[in-house]
Structure formats: C-alpha cells, structure tokens
Amino acid sequence: MNSRMLENNDMEVIETLIEWMRERKQVWLATVTKTWGSSPRPVGSTFCCNEDGKTMGSLSGGCVEEDLVEKLIGKQLANGDPEVILYGKSKEESDRFGLPCGGQLEVVIEPQFNERNLTAFLQIRDQLKKRLCVLKTTDLRSGGIETEVKNKFSELELQKENQKALKHTLGPRFQLFLIGAGQVSQYLAQIAKMLDYHVLVCDPREEMIEQWKIEGVQLVSGMPDDAINRYVKDEMSAIVALTHDPRIDDMGLMQALKSSAFFIGAMGSKKTSEKRRERLLQLDLSNDEIARLHAPVGLPIGSKTPSEIAISIIAQLSSIRNQIKKIEKTDREIHGSE
C-alpha cells in the first residue's frame, strides 16, 4: 500500500493556512459544500487565501477562485463572520465562472483573522499525518472550530437553520469512478454513497450527464481516459466501466489498468469480457495489466436487473475494500509498535 492515502490538497491547504495564521495574516478558508450539474471539484474541496492574494487549493479550477479572492480582499465577503455564497445562479454566470454544463457551486467561507482556531487546525494536521479521519465542526455564527477524531469518513453536512454549523470530515476516503451515467451507475452510485465512497461519474455523452438525478455525485463530462488520469491518484480508488460501448469503456480501461486503483471492473457477459480482453491486448497493455481487470464485474449472485447488478458489484468492492482495511490496520499496528 502506498502511504499517499488522501488527496495532498487537504494537507497542503491546512499547512498553508497554519503558516499564514502564525504570520498573523488575514486569511480565509473556503469549502465546497454542494454542487449541481457537472463539477470539476467534489464536495469538501478546500481553498485558502490571504490578504496578499496568495492562494492554495482549488474550488473549481476556473474563474471562481479569482472572483472570490478579489471580493475577500475588497471586504465584500466574510469580513468578520462565516458566509455562504452560491456561484452559477444563471447560465450566464456559470459560463462566466467556467462552471461546466450550467453547474452551480455552493461555498462556505470562514475568515480566520486571529489565533483562536490555530490549535484546531494544528490538531487536524496532526491527525491527517497519521492517516486518520478528523471531523471539523465550524459554528457559522461565531466562526469557532471544534475537532473530533473519527473512525471513518462521513458526508459533509451544512446546517443553515437553528444550529448553523458546517461539519466537514477530512482524511482518507475511498473513491468510486464510474464510466457511464446509465441506470446501473445510478443504482451503484446510491449504494456507494451510503458506504462513504466519493462517487465520480464520467460520460462523454452530454445527454446522459444532463439526465443524471442523483445528488452528491461528482459529474465529469469528456472521455474517461483523460478524467481517470486527472482524478485517480492512489489506491483508494475503484474504477468500473458500465456503458457497454467499447469506444468509451475501452479508452477508460486502457488508462485505468495503468493506474494505481485498487479495483478495476467492467460490466458484460463472459463472451463480451473475453472479446474486451482481446481488444485491450491490441492497446499496448501487458498480460499482467489486463489480469487486473474484474470482468464480468460483480459477485456471481445470478443478477439480472440493474439494481441486482449494482448490488453484486458493491458486494465485490466491499469484500476487497475490507481486505485493504485489514492490511492497513495490521500495518499501523506493526509500525506503531516499532
């Protein structure tokens, strides 16, 4: 197992924030709390900037960060208390800020103008270094932060009424990358979300992306090989091809089988899977790389319907994921005793 078990972005943002707070700079922490439509960055993505206009992290990869920094430095936003802002209220605004497919982005901005939260960020950094999950709870009325070490990742929660709090878990998280936005993907995404996967769905067919209805899923338009190269960075990722279109699936699998993903699967019959392996051999993949492919994907439970296929796939994923957790726990125990 590689020690890089969470996105470097979280650690880089927290460490940069700590450095600026120690320098007594005026700094802001921004977190993506909700997305609509295709999104270049998932819910929970973080970004920080200081009074000098220096930044770390990413919210959109587009013009959102530039607009946000300008408004923060100009004291137009979060000048004292945390604030929630929505980008992409109209198609024109989405286009202006580079949000794809008319997407929208909800962001919570937390000003950190003094050292009251420095201890909390130091605790978060220490837990991330240990590859542990930590829950950061921000009181959106006072800006105060509390931390709590957690056994597992949990979905981000933004409470806008009564308590007004942002609950954001940082730390290692499994990711499921689905090629194709069809019916099986929708069932699979719903189940995977309940198991604390971050789910990405990639489909170059715009009409498929536009009809997607499941919230809390990161939608990526374009070809899957490019998207896998961009989003799959470590062994915490699983990739499953589900379109039945070899022009789409094979391109994604070609990149997937060269990645460090812990699981790669493809939907199809035994006959279809054998033909797929023959095609992959023509795409400059080795026998060892192709041997990583689980095809037909899923445990053999006699599944026929889309929902049953999704259950068989998630069962296979859970079995392999639990093996990884067991290995990781043993590794921590061994190194912890040294």
WOHUJO-V280522 format. One record per helix or strand of 2 or more residues. SS is the DSSP state (h for helix, s for strand). FROM is the first residue (numbers start at 1). LEN is the number of residues. Records with the same first field share a line. If there is no record, write none. Layout:
SS: FROM-LEN ; FROM-LEN
This chain:
h: 8-15 ; 64-10 ; 91-6 ; 100-3 ; 115-15 ; 183-12 ; 206-5 ; 224-8 ; 246-11 ; 270-12 ; 287-4 ; 306-31
s: 27-10 ; 46-5 ; 55-3 ; 83-5 ; 104-9 ; 133-7 ; 145-6 ; 157-3 ; 165-6 ; 175-5 ; 198-6 ; 218-4 ; 237-5 ; 263-4 ; 293-2
